[in-house]
Amino acid sequence: MKKAAIFDMDGVLFDTERLYRESWVETAAQFGQAFLPAFPAAVCGTSGAKLQAVVREYYPAVDAAAFVECCMERVRKVLREQPVPEKPGLHEILTFFRGNGVKIAVASSSEPSMIESNLRRTGVIDHFDAIVSGVQMPRSKPAPDIFLEAARRLGCAPADCYVFEDGLSGLRAGLAAGCVTVMIPDLTPPTDELRAACAAICDSLHAVIDAIRVGTI
């Protein structure tokens, strides 16, 4: 078992990636744009300048900053009005790692306030030794910065850290950081590239626990 576990948030700990996808659809309509089905996967896991660059690539006619803020505010509103949807196994995997002395971090492209709110509202914030937001990093996923910073804050070498991700950009970031990168598919199916590169592909947080117990990862 590795010394640390670093989790992406949306689509891994919480079933919130679908909220962003729905919000991107609504935002495109509000800005008078035809929704482009490839856009959510391209933008998944990005933040800051990288996120806006992807918006400009797909929707060159819009104000990228305003487009992003519109989407984010829609998601914030939904999460203010309903419970944060948890992924099955959320509490079990955090308890499992904590019980085995594994340090835990979240490394998400979401804003710090959103990360902390989701963790606090679901009662799991005390399990985390570090919280890292992509908006605090000089480069967004797929650059490795966020996972290297999470490993640094945990006091562990990247090779001693699991990274659990669902999106292509995040998985590439984990691999570039030199972490033991595990895909937990959500809205993006695994590709041949990811099957070859990732340490494992597990269909749930429960499956991750099983794989670690039997020594697969």
Secondary structure by P-SEA (a helix, b strand, c coil): cccbbbbbccccccccaaaaaaaaaaaaaaaccccccccccccccccaaaaaaaaaacccccaaaaaaaaaaaaaaaaaaccccccccaaaaaaaaaaaabbbbbbbccccaaaaaaaaaaacccccccccccccccccccccaaaaaaaaaaaccccccbbbbbccaaaaaaaaaaccbbbbbcccccccaaaaaccccccccaaaaaaaaaaccc
